[in-house]
Amino acid sequence: MTILIATRGPKHGQCNICGAIGALTEDHTPPKGCLKPTQVELRHLVHLLAEDQPANTKGRFSQNGVKYRTLCHRCNNTLLGTKYDPPFIDFVNGIGLHLKSSLDLPPTLLLRGQPQAILRSLLGHISAQGVGRYLKGPLTEKLRDYFVDSSLPFPAELRAYYWAYPFRPHIMFRDAAYLDIPTGTTFAIWLLKFFPVAFLIAWDEPKGLSYPIHSFDAWRSLPYNSQVDMPLQLAPVPPMFWPEAPTDRSVIAYGQEAMYVKS
């Protein structure tokens, strides 16, 4: 089974984040400062997780990493590239330096970070995924407003998480439906995973769920420029394919653009 993944939107169209009509630019996910852009192969996530997929299934090749032509100049360059990405890149690369180190590390690290910039960078790059994906509803309008206005708190309907990810598969998707079997509740999640860190965004997550990962909850109302010590647990870490692989406690359904990336 071949599932086509569209990444090149029109040269002139509607920005995936703010909705402005105009020239569209290419956005790298994750930003270039986190990974060296090389030729990669994009495949739908089902090809990685389904045991009955043929071994010779081919994906789509992309030069210079994963990139989407879906964002306007302001969202991509002024906000992401200039304002939000530098703290995100510093946080990610700081984790990478520790995971690559030959030194004995404590079970939990503290890394200096700017949570509000990291969240906006994360949301911006995941929002870039998918051609023609501006469609907004009450929740995604709040996401847009949060992204363009750095004075706003993180939307109350969202929860964000991060954890150490000492694995190579680069996995990303938006608009997946996650079913928590014990509670019988379904909610939407966004995911971005690449060495050395993984991020999860949950939409209208039911109360009472608990994951073995770190939450941004304590910093959702911090001023944009605030820096804090962000903990990072190095052991144990969630399994390589959590939460995208089904378990006895969860079922997940993906959209058209859920992908893993082979370099």
C-alpha positions in Angstrom: 0.0 0.0 0.0 1.3 3.4 -1.0 0.1 6.5 0.9 1.2 9.8 -0.7 2.4 12.5 1.6 2.1 16.0 0.2 4.7 18.6 1.4 4.9 21.2 -1.3 2.0 23.6 -1.2 1.4 26.2 -3.9 3.8 29.1 -4.1 0.9 31.5 -3.4 -1.8 30.4 -1.0 -3.1 30.5 2.6 -0.7 30.2 5.6 -1.3 27.1 7.7 -0.9 29.1 10.9 -2.3 32.6 10.5 -4.4 32.2 7.4 -2.9 35.1 5.5 -3.0 34.9 1.7 0.2 35.4 -0.1 3.6 33.9 -1.0 4.3 30.7 0.9 7.7 29.7 2.2 9.3 26.3 3.2 9.4 25.4 6.8 11.8 22.7 8.2 10.4 20.4 10.8 12.3 20.2 13.1 14.1 23.5 12.5 17.5 23.2 10.8 19.5 24.1 13.9 18.3 20.8 15.5 19.2 18.4 12.7 21.6 18.6 9.8 19.4 18.7 6.7 20.1 15.7 4.4 18.1 13.7 1.9 15.4 11.8 3.7 12.7 9.3 2.8 9.2 10.0 4.0 6.8 7.1 4.7 3.4 6.9 6.3 3.6 5.7 9.9 1.6 2.6 9.1 4.6 1.3 7.1 6.7 1.3 10.2 4.2 -0.1 12.7 2.1 -2.6 10.6 3.7 -6.1 10.6 2.0 -7.0 7.3 3.5 -4.2 5.2 5.7 -5.4 2.3 9.4 -4.9 2.9 9.9 -3.2 -0.5 7.3 -0.4 0.1 8.9 2.9 -1.0 8.3 6.3 0.4 8.9 9.8 -1.0 12.3 11.3 -1.0 12.9 14.9 0.1 16.1 16.9 -0.3 17.4 18.8 2.8 15.2 17.2 5.4 11.5 17.4 6.1 10.0 20.7 4.8 6.6 22.0 4.0 5.8 25.0 1.8 2.8 26.0 3.8 3.7 29.1 5.9 3.8 32.8 5.2 7.0 34.8 5.5 5.9 36.4 8.9 5.0 33.1 10.6 8.0 31.2 9.2 10.8 33.7 9.3 9.8 36.6 11.6 8.1 34.6 14.3 9.6 31.0 14.1 13.0 31.7 12.6 13.9 34.8 14.5 11.9 34.7 17.7 10.7 31.2 18.7 13.2 28.8 17.2 16.5 29.9 18.8 15.3 28.9 22.4 13.8 25.7 21.0 17.1 24.8 19.2 19.1 25.6 22.3 16.9 23.3 24.5 17.0 20.5 22.0 20.8 20.7 21.4 21.4 20.9 25.1 19.7 17.6 25.6 21.6 16.1 22.6 25.0 17.1 24.2 24.1 15.2 27.4 22.8 12.1 25.6 25.9 11.9 23.5 28.2 12.4 26.4 30.4 9.6 27.7 30.1 10.9 31.2 28.0 9.2 33.9 24.9 11.3 34.1 22.3 11.7 36.9 18.9 10.1 36.4 17.4 13.6 36.0 18.9 16.7 34.4 17.9 20.3 34.8 18.2 22.3 31.6 17.7 26.0 31.4 14.9 26.8 29.0 12.3 29.3 27.8 9.0 27.3 27.9 6.8 29.8 26.2 9.1 30.1 23.2 9.6 26.3 23.0 5.9 25.7 23.0 5.3 28.3 20.2 8.1 26.8 18.1 6.7 23.3 18.6 3.2 24.3 17.7 4.3 26.3 14.7 6.3 23.5 13.1 3.6 20.9 13.7 1.0 23.3 12.3 3.2 23.6 9.1 2.6 19.9 8.4 0.1 19.2 5.6 -0.8 21.2 2.5 -3.8 23.5 2.8 -4.4 22.9 6.5 -5.5 26.3 7.7 -9.1 25.2 8.5 -9.8 26.6 11.9 -12.3 25.9 14.7 -12.7 27.3 18.2 -9.6 25.4 19.5 -7.3 26.0 16.6 -8.2 29.7 16.6 -6.8 29.9 20.1 -3.7 28.1 18.9 -3.3 30.7 16.2 -3.8 33.6 18.6 -1.3 32.1 21.0 1.3 31.7 18.3 1.1 35.3 17.0 0.7 37.0 20.3 3.5 36.2 22.8 1.6 37.8 25.7 -1.1 35.1 25.8 -1.0 32.1 28.1 -0.9 28.6 26.7 -4.5 27.6 25.8 -6.3 25.9 28.6 -7.7 23.2 26.3 -4.2 22.0 25.4 -1.6 20.0 27.4 2.0 19.7 26.3 4.6 17.1 27.3 8.3 16.4 26.5 10.7 13.5 27.3 14.2 12.3 26.4 14.2 10.3 23.2 17.5 8.4 22.7 16.3 6.8 19.5 16.8 7.4 15.7 13.3 7.1 14.1 12.0 10.6 13.4 8.2 10.5 13.7 5.6 13.3 13.4 1.9 13.7 13.0 -1.0 15.9 13.7 -4.7 15.2 14.2 -4.4 11.6 15.4 -7.2 10.2 17.5 -6.0 8.5 20.7 -8.3 6.1 22.6 -7.5 5.5 26.2 -9.1 2.0 26.7 -9.4 2.0 30.6 -11.4 5.2 30.6 -13.0 4.8 27.2 -12.2 8.4 26.2 -10.8 9.6 22.8 -9.0 12.8 22.2 -6.7 14.3 19.6 -2.9 14.3 19.9 0.0 15.9 17.9 3.4 14.3 18.0 7.0 15.3 17.1 9.9 12.9 17.9 13.5 13.0 16.8 16.8 12.4 18.5 17.2 13.6 21.3 13.7 14.7 22.4 10.0 14.0 21.9 7.0 16.3 22.2 3.3 15.5 22.6 0.4 17.9 22.4 -3.0 16.7 23.7 -6.3 18.4 22.8 -9.1 18.3 25.4 -7.4 15.5 27.2 -9.6 13.9 29.9 -8.6 14.5 33.5 -6.9 11.7 35.5 -4.6 10.4 32.8 -1.0 10.1 33.8 2.1 9.6 31.6 5.7 8.9 32.6 6.9 12.1 30.9 7.3 15.8 31.8 4.5 18.4 31.4 4.6 22.1 30.5 1.7 22.7 32.9 3.6 24.6 35.5 4.8 27.2 32.9 1.6 27.7 30.8 1.1 31.3 32.2 4.7 32.4 32.5 5.7 35.6 30.7 7.2 34.9 27.3 10.8 35.8 28.2 10.9 33.8 31.4 13.5 31.1 31.7 13.3 28.2 34.1 15.1 25.0 35.0 13.3 22.3 33.0 13.8 18.7 34.4 14.6 15.8 32.0 14.4 12.2 33.2 17.1 10.1 31.5 16.0 6.7 32.8 13.6 5.1 32.4 12.2 6.6 29.2 9.1 5.5 27.4 9.4 2.8 24.7 10.7 3.9 21.3 7.2 3.7 19.7 5.1 5.2 22.5 2.5 6.5 22.1 2.1 5.9 18.4 2.0 2.1 18.6 -1.2 0.5 20.0 -1.0 -1.2 23.4 -3.3 -3.1 25.7 -4.3 0.3 27.1 -4.6 2.4 23.9 -5.6 2.5 20.3 -4.6 5.2 17.9 -5.9 6.3 14.4 -3.7 8.4 12.1 -4.4 10.9 9.4 -3.0 11.1 5.9 0.2 12.8 6.9 1.4 10.8 9.8 5.0 9.9 8.9 8.3 8.5 9.9 11.5 9.7 8.3 14.4 7.6 7.2 17.8 9.4 6.6 
